[in-house]
Amino acid sequence: MAGGTVNPTNLFVPEEDSCDPLYRHALVLGFGLRLLEIESGTRFPPTDDDIDPEHEEKGALPYLTLQRALSELEGKGQVEDDYLKIAKACLGFHATLKQKRFCDVDPSIRELVAIHNIVFSPLLQLLAQKFRGAAADLLELEAGIRNMRLKKAESCTLMKPPPRPPAMKMAAPEAPRLPDSDYGCENVIGDLQSTSLLEANFCIDKRDNNVQSVVQLSTTGLEVNAELWVRDNDIKKPNAQPQTEGGTMAYEASERSYDNWWQRLDTLNGLLRARSVEKDTSYNHQKVKIAVLDTGISPKHPYADEMAEETLNLIFKAFETPEVYVARVFRNEEADLNTPEHVVKAIEWAQQKKVDIIVMALGFPRSDESIESAINTAAAEHILFFAAAGNWGGQYKVAFPARLDNVICFFSTTPENKNLSSINPPHNHRKAHNFAILGEEIKVPTVSGQPVRSIRGTSISCAIAAGVAGSLLDFSRQPICRDDHRLRNLKRRREMSAVFEELSKDSRDGKYDCVAPWKLLEGTQGNPDRESKRRKICDTLSRAVENCQ
């Protein structure tokens, strides 16, 4: 095989020569093939079909092998579309180099820049979305390699690989101004930055004069509706609110390890989360959608940015792969007379997005008929509502709308799964359940890049509970559970409450039902293989739902 080397896969690879681009091109093709094999769990060894008749002496060509693998996997549901897209980028790498955006780059680094832009960056950001814990290490390693190998690019200003912001930091740059006469508002939201985003598509929505803009984040499904002003924690009407430190429902918590709590949840999620071979096309088109009525993302309000980021971080920490939509219903830290109207609009907007879960990390001391009506209408369409109980201890009753029948209310627990009595309001004696979940000593980074701090509050618990519910919904839609007709109703409040009741058995603290999600692991230890464990979890969920029917 003149001009090439023999390798274990019998693929033709030119002699390694730093001056010969063919070697690097072959490696990129091989990288795409390995990615497909890892994700599908299927080997694609070279065959006679991968030999170019005009160049038989070269043996099987990696280009043809990768092309065949893509052809066999597309539309089968074995590999997610995002991974297929990256493999296609590897297949078209040679043609991509001829695009104008790369032609302007210094030839000595052109191939490296192209590889980073069309292969490595999309893959790393995809992994950052799916495996957030490990992603930081990958991003740091990749950034170090890039900086080391692209020193020659310092004089090239056209096409350096873009810098990556810290994981899950969603800071918005200064917003451009638009004429008030065109849109009836001062600002539009600029592009958002996050390690989980490949790109942000920006568009203007002219539905009415109150609408500022819509920013669609294409890879996460996250959409920020700037028409709706949001704030985290307790919604308050003027002159009628409990006072909390700093006007928020987040309290500084003392330093104490809560790693065990998350480790146990991670163990459960490792079984709930579907691997590539455990998915099919139907599952890939049924992503769980979560809407958050929270502080949103605003270039004008650093406080709002920080509180929204905390809520999003916790949802993603409990459930890695939802589509998340964020609506803002507060102009600042205080409610006004228009706030209920904004909340109603947010709920209706979430309905239009066909979400599965609406998280209301907020609460009013007093009821509001318009909000209650909007919740009842959405709940009739089997949308789950999660709301914070309130953080005012024994001074006030459970907040509205958490006290409504169609809302799953959450109180807070310590990492030891005990009632967090210092902030929880009295239990709601009118409800059959008073669920509580971790809400203390939650460690979060700040938007400003300051050291990690600890927070607590029922709004925190509400976000975590919604993430757990999303993970369970996702599991119920996987092929292993699809034939169980009971789990098709898990989107309904009564059925999801029955599951939380199962997860809080034997862990009540006073009148509070303290949820321990990892109780689903009980009985799985005797099962030797992954599929048996997953079937056991499916059976446990099914029995819990059956008991409420």
C-alpha positions as CSV (number, residue, x, y, z in Angstrom):
1,M,0.0,0.0,0.0
2,A,2.4,2.6,-1.2
3,G,2.1,6.1,0.2
4,G,0.2,5.0,3.3
5,T,0.4,3.1,6.5
6,V,-1.3,0.0,7.7
7,N,-3.5,0.4,10.7
8,P,-5.7,-1.9,12.8
9,T,-8.9,-0.9,11.0
10,N,-7.4,-1.4,7.5
11,L,-8.4,2.2,6.7
12,F,-6.0,4.0,4.3
13,V,-4.1,6.8,6.2
14,P,-1.4,8.7,4.4
15,E,2.1,8.9,5.9
16,E,2.2,11.2,8.9
17,D,3.6,14.4,7.7
18,S,2.9,17.8,9.3
19,C,3.1,19.4,5.9
20,D,0.6,17.0,4.3
21,P,-3.0,18.0,5.0
22,L,-4.3,14.6,3.8
23,Y,-3.1,13.0,7.1
24,R,-5.1,15.4,9.2
25,H,-8.1,15.1,6.9
26,A,-8.0,11.3,7.4
27,L,-7.9,11.7,11.1
28,V,-10.9,14.0,11.1
29,L,-12.8,11.4,9.1
30,G,-11.8,8.8,11.6
31,F,-12.9,11.0,14.4
32,G,-16.4,11.3,12.9
33,L,-16.6,7.5,12.5
34,R,-15.5,6.8,16.1
35,L,-18.1,9.3,17.4
36,L,-20.8,7.4,15.5
37,E,-19.6,4.0,16.7
38,I,-19.5,5.2,20.4
39,E,-23.0,6.8,20.2
40,S,-24.7,3.9,18.3
41,G,-22.8,1.0,20.0
42,T,-22.2,-0.4,16.5
43,R,-18.9,-1.1,14.7
44,F,-18.5,0.0,11.1
45,P,-15.5,-1.9,9.8
46,P,-14.3,-1.1,6.3
47,T,-15.8,-3.2,3.5
48,D,-15.2,-3.6,-0.2
49,D,-17.9,-1.0,-0.7
50,D,-15.5,1.5,0.8
51,I,-12.8,1.0,-1.9
52,D,-12.6,3.4,-4.8
53,P,-12.4,1.3,-8.0
54,E,-10.1,3.8,-9.5
55,H,-7.7,3.6,-6.5
56,E,-8.0,0.1,-5.3
57,E,-4.4,0.1,-4.2
58,K,-5.3,2.5,-1.4
59,G,-7.7,0.1,0.2
60,A,-10.8,1.2,2.1
61,L,-11.2,5.0,2.2
62,P,-12.3,6.5,5.5
63,Y,-14.4,9.0,3.6
64,L,-16.6,6.2,2.1
65,T,-16.7,4.3,5.4
66,L,-18.0,7.4,7.3
67,Q,-20.4,8.1,4.5
68,R,-21.8,4.6,4.7
69,A,-22.1,4.8,8.5
70,L,-24.1,8.1,8.3
71,S,-26.4,6.6,5.6
72,E,-27.1,3.6,7.8
73,L,-27.8,5.6,11.0
74,E,-29.8,8.6,9.8
75,G,-33.5,8.4,10.7
76,K,-33.0,5.3,12.8
77,G,-33.1,7.0,16.2
78,Q,-29.9,5.3,17.4
79,V,-27.8,8.5,17.3
80,E,-29.1,11.9,18.2
81,D,-29.3,14.5,15.4
82,D,-26.7,16.7,17.1
83,Y,-24.0,14.0,16.9
84,L,-25.0,13.2,13.3
85,K,-24.5,16.8,12.5
86,I,-21.0,16.8,13.9
87,A,-20.1,13.6,12.0
88,K,-21.4,15.3,8.8
89,A,-19.1,18.2,9.6
90,C,-16.2,15.7,9.7
91,L,-17.3,14.2,6.4
92,G,-17.4,17.6,4.7
93,F,-14.2,18.9,6.4
94,H,-12.2,19.2,3.1
95,A,-15.0,21.1,1.4
96,T,-15.4,23.4,4.4
97,L,-11.8,24.6,4.1
98,K,-12.7,26.2,0.8
99,Q,-15.3,28.4,2.3
100,K,-14.5,32.1,2.3
101,R,-14.5,32.4,6.1
102,F,-11.6,30.0,6.3
103,C,-9.8,31.2,3.1
104,D,-9.0,34.5,4.9
105,V,-7.1,32.7,7.7
106,D,-3.4,32.2,7.8
107,P,-2.7,29.0,5.8
108,S,-0.4,27.7,8.6
109,I,-3.3,27.4,11.1
110,R,-6.3,27.2,8.7
111,E,-7.0,23.5,9.3
112,L,-6.7,23.8,13.1
113,V,-9.0,26.8,13.1
114,A,-11.6,24.9,10.9
115,I,-11.4,21.8,13.1
116,H,-12.0,23.8,16.3
117,N,-14.9,25.7,14.7
118,I,-16.8,23.0,13.0
119,V,-16.0,19.8,15.0
120,F,-14.5,20.4,18.5
121,S,-16.4,23.5,19.6
122,P,-19.9,22.1,18.7
123,L,-19.0,18.7,20.3
124,L,-17.7,20.3,23.5
125,Q,-20.7,22.5,23.8
126,L,-23.0,19.6,23.2
127,L,-21.3,17.7,26.0
128,A,-21.5,20.7,28.2
129,Q,-25.2,20.6,27.8
130,K,-25.6,16.9,28.4
131,F,-22.8,16.2,31.0
132,R,-22.4,19.5,32.9
133,G,-20.3,18.0,35.7
134,A,-17.6,16.7,33.4
135,A,-17.9,19.5,30.8
136,A,-15.9,22.0,32.8
137,D,-12.8,19.8,32.7
138,L,-13.2,19.2,29.0
139,L,-13.6,22.8,28.2
140,E,-10.5,23.7,30.3
141,L,-8.4,21.0,28.6
142,E,-9.6,22.0,25.1
143,A,-8.9,25.7,25.8
144,G,-5.4,24.9,27.0
145,I,-4.7,22.8,23.9
146,R,-6.1,25.6,21.7
147,N,-4.0,28.3,23.3
148,M,-0.9,26.2,23.0
149,R,-1.3,25.2,19.4
150,L,-2.6,28.4,18.0
151,K,0.0,30.8,19.2
152,K,0.7,31.6,15.6
153,A,-2.8,32.9,15.3
154,E,-2.2,35.9,17.5
155,S,-1.7,38.1,14.5
156,C,-4.8,36.8,12.7
157,T,-7.9,38.6,13.8
158,L,-10.4,37.1,11.4
159,M,-10.9,33.6,12.5
160,K,-9.6,32.6,15.9
161,P,-11.7,30.0,17.7
162,P,-14.1,31.9,20.0
163,P,-13.4,32.1,23.8
164,R,-15.7,30.0,25.9
165,P,-17.4,31.6,28.9
166,P,-17.7,29.7,32.2
167,A,-20.3,26.8,32.3
168,M,-23.9,27.9,32.7
169,K,-23.1,31.6,33.0
170,M,-25.8,33.4,31.0
171,A,-24.7,37.0,31.0
172,A,-26.2,39.4,28.4
173,P,-24.1,42.1,26.8
174,E,-25.2,45.7,26.6
175,A,-28.4,45.8,24.5
176,P,-28.7,47.8,21.3
177,R,-31.3,50.6,21.2
178,L,-34.3,50.6,18.9
179,P,-36.5,53.6,18.1
180,D,-39.3,53.8,20.6
181,S,-41.8,54.6,17.8
182,D,-41.1,51.2,16.2
183,Y,-41.4,48.9,19.2
184,G,-42.7,51.0,22.1
185,C,-39.8,50.1,24.3
186,E,-36.2,51.1,24.9
187,N,-34.2,47.9,24.6
188,V,-34.0,44.5,23.1
189,I,-32.0,41.7,24.7
190,G,-28.7,41.0,23.1
191,D,-27.2,37.6,22.4
192,L,-26.8,35.4,25.4
193,Q,-23.6,33.4,26.1
194,S,-23.3,30.0,27.6
195,T,-21.1,26.9,27.2
196,S,-24.2,25.0,26.3
197,L,-25.1,27.2,23.3
198,L,-23.8,26.8,19.8
199,E,-25.5,29.9,18.5
200,A,-28.2,32.4,19.4
201,N,-30.7,33.4,16.7
202,F,-32.1,36.9,17.3
203,C,-35.5,38.0,16.1
204,I,-38.0,40.8,16.9
205,D,-41.6,40.1,17.8
206,K,-44.1,43.0,17.1
207,R,-47.2,41.4,18.7
208,D,-47.9,44.4,20.9
209,N,-46.3,47.5,22.3
210,N,-45.3,45.7,25.5
211,V,-43.2,43.1,23.7
212,Q,-39.5,43.8,23.8
213,S,-38.0,40.8,22.0
214,V,-37.7,37.1,21.7
215,V,-34.3,35.5,21.9
216,Q,-34.3,31.9,20.6
217,L,-31.4,29.8,21.8
218,S,-31.2,27.1,19.2
219,T,-29.4,24.2,20.8
220,T,-31.0,24.2,24.2
221,G,-34.5,25.2,23.2
222,L,-34.3,28.0,25.8
223,E,-36.4,31.0,24.9
224,V,-36.5,34.2,26.8
225,N,-39.6,36.3,26.4
226,A,-38.7,39.9,27.4
227,E,-42.3,41.0,27.4
228,L,-42.8,39.2,30.7
229,W,-41.1,40.7,33.7
230,V,-40.0,38.1,36.2
231,R,-38.5,37.9,39.6
232,D,-37.5,34.9,41.7
233,N,-39.0,33.9,45.0
234,D,-42.1,35.6,46.7
235,I,-44.3,37.7,44.5
236,K,-45.6,40.5,46.6
237,K,-48.4,43.0,46.1
238,P,-47.7,46.6,47.1
239,N,-47.9,47.1,50.9
240,A,-48.7,43.5,51.6
241,Q,-45.7,41.4,51.8
242,P,-43.5,39.5,54.3
243,Q,-40.1,41.0,54.7
244,T,-37.1,38.9,53.8
245,E,-33.5,39.6,53.8
246,G,-32.5,41.7,50.8
247,G,-36.0,41.4,49.5
248,T,-35.4,37.9,48.2
249,M,-36.3,34.4,49.3
250,A,-32.7,33.3,49.1
251,Y,-30.8,33.2,52.4
252,E,-27.1,32.7,53.0
253,A,-26.5,29.2,54.4
254,S,-23.7,28.1,56.6
255,E,-21.0,25.9,55.0
256,R,-21.8,22.2,55.3
257,S,-21.4,19.4,52.8
258,Y,-24.4,18.3,50.9
259,D,-22.5,16.3,48.4
260,N,-24.1,13.0,49.5
261,W,-27.5,14.3,48.6
262,W,-26.5,15.1,45.0
263,Q,-24.4,11.9,44.7
264,R,-27.4,9.8,45.4
265,L,-29.5,11.7,43.0
266,D,-26.8,11.4,40.3
267,T,-26.8,7.6,40.9
268,L,-30.5,7.5,40.2
269,N,-30.2,9.8,37.2
270,G,-27.5,7.6,35.7
271,L,-30.2,4.9,35.4
272,L,-33.1,7.2,34.4
273,R,-31.1,8.8,31.6
274,A,-31.3,6.9,28.3
275,R,-28.2,5.8,26.5
276,S,-28.1,5.9,22.7
277,V,-29.1,2.2,22.4
278,E,-32.0,2.8,24.8
279,K,-33.6,5.5,22.6
280,D,-35.7,5.4,19.5
281,T,-37.1,8.0,17.1
282,S,-40.3,8.5,19.0
283,Y,-38.4,9.2,22.2
284,N,-36.1,11.7,20.5
285,H,-39.1,13.8,19.5
286,Q,-40.6,13.9,23.0
287,K,-38.2,16.1,24.9
288,V,-39.5,17.3,28.3
289,K,-40.2,21.0,28.2
290,I,-40.0,23.1,31.3
291,A,-41.2,26.8,31.6
292,V,-39.8,28.9,34.4
293,L,-41.6,32.0,35.6
294,D,-38.6,33.7,37.1
295,T,-36.3,36.7,36.8
296,G,-35.5,36.0,33.1
297,I,-32.4,37.4,31.5
298,S,-31.9,41.2,31.3
299,P,-29.0,43.4,30.4
300,K,-30.4,46.0,32.8
301,H,-30.9,44.0,36.0
302,P,-27.9,42.1,37.4
303,Y,-30.0,41.0,40.4
304,A,-32.5,39.4,38.0
305,D,-29.8,37.7,36.0
306,E,-28.3,36.1,39.2
307,M,-31.6,34.8,40.5
308,A,-32.7,33.4,37.1
309,E,-29.3,31.7,36.7
310,E,-29.7,30.0,40.1
311,T,-33.1,28.5,39.2
312,L,-31.8,27.3,35.8
313,N,-28.7,25.8,37.3
314,L,-30.7,23.8,39.7
315,I,-33.1,22.5,37.2
316,F,-30.3,21.4,34.9
317,K,-28.4,19.9,37.9
318,A,-31.4,17.7,38.7
319,F,-32.3,16.9,35.1
320,E,-29.6,17.3,32.4
321,T,-31.6,17.4,29.1
322,P,-34.8,19.5,29.3
323,E,-35.9,22.2,26.9
324,V,-36.3,25.2,29.2
325,Y,-38.3,28.4,28.5
326,V,-38.0,31.4,30.7
327,A,-40.5,34.2,31.2
328,R,-40.1,37.4,33.2
329,V,-43.0,38.9,35.2
330,F,-41.3,41.6,37.3
331,R,-39.8,44.9,36.3
332,N,-37.8,45.0,39.5
333,E,-37.7,43.4,43.0
334,E,-41.2,44.5,43.8
335,A,-44.6,43.6,42.3
336,D,-46.9,46.2,41.0
337,L,-50.6,46.2,40.0
338,N,-49.7,44.8,36.5
339,T,-47.8,41.8,37.8
340,P,-50.8,39.4,37.9
341,E,-51.5,40.2,34.3
342,H,-47.9,39.4,33.4
343,V,-48.1,36.1,35.2
344,V,-51.2,35.2,33.3
345,K,-49.5,36.1,30.0
346,A,-46.5,34.0,31.0
347,I,-48.7,30.9,31.7
348,E,-50.6,31.4,28.4
349,W,-47.2,31.7,26.5
350,A,-46.0,28.5,28.2
351,Q,-49.1,26.7,27.0
352,Q,-48.4,27.8,23.4
353,K,-45.0,26.3,23.8
354,K,-46.6,23.0,24.8
355,V,-44.5,22.7,28.0
356,D,-44.9,19.8,30.4
357,I,-44.0,21.7,33.5
358,I,-44.3,25.3,34.7
359,V,-42.1,26.3,37.6
360,M,-43.4,29.3,39.7
361,A,-40.5,30.2,42.0
362,L,-42.6,33.0,43.3
363,G,-45.6,33.6,45.6
364,F,-48.3,36.1,46.5
365,P,-49.6,36.5,50.1
366,R,-53.1,37.1,48.6
367,S,-55.0,35.1,46.0
368,D,-55.6,36.4,42.5
369,E,-58.6,35.1,40.4
370,S,-57.0,35.7,37.0
371,I,-53.9,33.7,37.9
372,E,-55.9,30.9,39.4
373,S,-58.1,30.7,36.3
374,A,-55.0,30.6,34.0
375,I,-53.5,27.8,36.1
376,N,-56.7,25.8,36.1
377,T,-57.0,26.1,32.3
378,A,-53.4,25.0,31.8
379,A,-53.7,22.2,34.3
380,A,-56.7,20.8,32.4
381,E,-54.3,20.3,29.5
382,H,-52.1,18.2,31.8
383,I,-49.4,20.8,32.5
384,L,-47.7,20.3,35.9
385,F,-47.4,23.3,38.1
386,F,-44.7,23.6,40.8
387,A,-44.6,26.5,43.2
388,A,-42.7,27.7,46.2
389,A,-44.4,27.5,49.6
390,G,-42.9,30.7,50.9
391,N,-39.9,31.6,53.1
392,W,-41.5,33.4,56.0
393,G,-41.5,30.7,58.7
394,G,-44.5,30.6,60.9
395,Q,-45.5,34.2,60.2
396,Y,-47.7,33.6,57.2
397,K,-49.6,30.7,55.6
398,V,-48.5,29.0,52.4
399,A,-48.1,31.5,49.5
400,F,-50.4,31.8,46.5
401,P,-50.4,30.0,44.0
402,A,-48.7,27.2,45.9
403,R,-51.8,26.6,48.0
404,L,-54.0,25.9,45.0
405,D,-55.3,22.3,44.4
406,N,-53.8,22.2,40.8
407,V,-50.3,23.2,42.0
408,I,-47.7,20.9,43.5
409,C,-46.4,22.9,46.5
410,F,-42.8,22.4,47.8
411,F,-41.3,23.2,51.1
412,S,-37.6,22.9,52.0
413,T,-35.5,20.3,53.7
414,T,-32.0,20.2,55.0
415,P,-29.4,17.9,53.3
416,E,-30.4,15.4,56.0
417,N,-33.9,15.4,54.6
418,K,-35.4,17.2,57.6
419,N,-37.9,20.0,57.7
420,L,-36.2,23.4,57.4
421,S,-38.4,25.0,60.0
422,S,-36.6,28.3,60.0
423,I,-38.1,29.3,56.7
424,N,-41.0,26.9,55.9
425,P,-44.5,28.3,56.5
426,P,-46.9,26.1,58.5
427,H,-48.1,23.0,56.5
428,N,-51.2,23.3,54.5
429,H,-53.8,21.3,56.4
430,R,-56.2,21.5,53.4
431,K,-53.8,19.5,51.2
432,A,-53.2,15.8,51.4
433,H,-49.5,16.2,51.0
434,N,-47.0,18.8,52.0
435,F,-43.9,17.8,49.9
436,A,-40.5,19.1,50.8
437,I,-37.1,18.6,49.2
438,L,-33.6,20.0,49.5
439,G,-33.5,23.7,49.9
440,E,-30.5,24.5,52.1
441,E,-26.8,25.0,51.5
442,I,-27.2,25.1,47.8
443,K,-23.8,26.2,46.4
444,V,-24.1,28.4,43.3
445,P,-21.6,30.6,41.4
446,T,-22.6,34.3,41.1
447,V,-23.1,36.1,37.8
448,S,-20.4,38.5,38.6
449,G,-17.8,35.7,38.8
450,Q,-17.4,36.0,42.6
451,P,-16.7,32.9,44.7
452,V,-19.4,30.2,45.1
453,R,-22.0,31.1,47.8
454,S,-24.6,29.1,49.6
455,I,-28.3,29.9,49.4
456,R,-31.6,28.4,50.7
457,G,-35.3,28.8,50.2
458,T,-38.5,27.1,49.0
459,S,-37.9,28.7,45.5
460,I,-34.7,26.6,45.4
461,S,-36.6,23.5,46.4
462,C,-39.3,24.2,43.8
463,A,-36.6,24.3,41.0
464,I,-35.0,21.0,42.2
465,A,-38.4,19.3,42.5
466,A,-39.3,20.3,39.0
467,G,-36.0,19.0,37.7
468,V,-36.7,15.6,39.4
469,A,-40.2,15.5,37.9
470,G,-38.8,16.3,34.5
471,S,-36.3,13.4,34.8
472,L,-39.1,11.0,35.8
473,L,-41.3,12.2,32.9
474,D,-38.4,11.7,30.5
475,F,-37.9,8.2,31.8
476,S,-41.6,7.4,31.4
477,R,-41.3,8.3,27.6
478,Q,-38.4,5.9,26.9
479,P,-39.1,2.6,25.1
480,I,-38.6,0.6,28.3
481,C,-41.7,2.3,29.9
482,R,-43.8,3.1,26.9
483,D,-46.0,0.1,27.0
484,D,-47.1,0.8,30.6
485,H,-50.4,2.7,30.2
486,R,-50.3,4.0,33.8
487,L,-47.2,6.0,33.2
488,R,-48.8,7.8,30.3
489,N,-50.6,9.8,32.9
490,L,-47.5,11.0,34.7
491,K,-48.1,14.5,33.3
492,R,-51.1,14.9,35.6
493,R,-50.8,16.4,39.0
494,R,-52.5,13.5,40.8
495,E,-50.2,10.9,39.3
496,M,-47.0,12.9,39.8
497,S,-48.1,13.6,43.4
498,A,-48.6,9.8,43.9
499,V,-45.0,9.3,42.8
500,F,-43.7,12.0,45.2
501,E,-45.7,10.3,48.0
502,E,-43.9,7.0,47.2
503,L,-40.6,8.8,47.4
504,S,-41.4,10.4,50.8
505,K,-42.6,7.2,52.5
506,D,-40.8,6.7,55.8
507,S,-39.3,10.1,55.7
508,R,-42.0,12.4,57.1
509,D,-40.8,15.0,59.5
510,G,-43.8,16.3,61.4
511,K,-46.4,17.3,58.9
512,Y,-43.9,17.5,56.0
513,D,-43.4,14.8,53.4
514,C,-39.7,14.9,52.8
515,V,-38.9,13.6,49.3
516,A,-35.9,11.3,48.8
517,P,-35.8,10.6,45.0
518,W,-33.2,7.8,45.4
519,K,-35.8,5.7,47.1
520,L,-36.5,4.5,43.5
521,L,-33.2,2.6,43.8
522,E,-34.5,0.4,46.6
523,G,-34.9,-3.1,45.3
524,T,-32.5,-2.6,42.4
525,Q,-29.4,-3.7,44.2
526,G,-30.2,-7.4,43.6
527,N,-30.5,-6.9,39.9
528,P,-27.1,-7.6,38.2
529,D,-27.6,-5.6,35.0
530,R,-28.7,-2.1,34.0
531,E,-31.8,-3.1,32.1
532,S,-33.1,-5.1,35.1
533,K,-32.6,-2.1,37.4
534,R,-34.4,0.2,34.9
535,R,-37.3,-2.2,34.7
536,K,-37.5,-2.3,38.5
537,I,-37.7,1.5,38.6
538,C,-40.4,1.4,35.9
539,D,-42.4,-1.1,37.9
540,T,-42.1,1.0,41.1
541,L,-43.4,4.2,39.3
542,S,-46.2,2.2,37.8
543,R,-47.4,0.8,41.2
544,A,-47.3,4.3,42.7
545,V,-49.5,5.7,39.9
546,E,-51.8,2.7,40.1
547,N,-52.4,3.4,43.8
548,C,-53.9,6.8,43.1
549,Q,-56.3,5.6,40.5
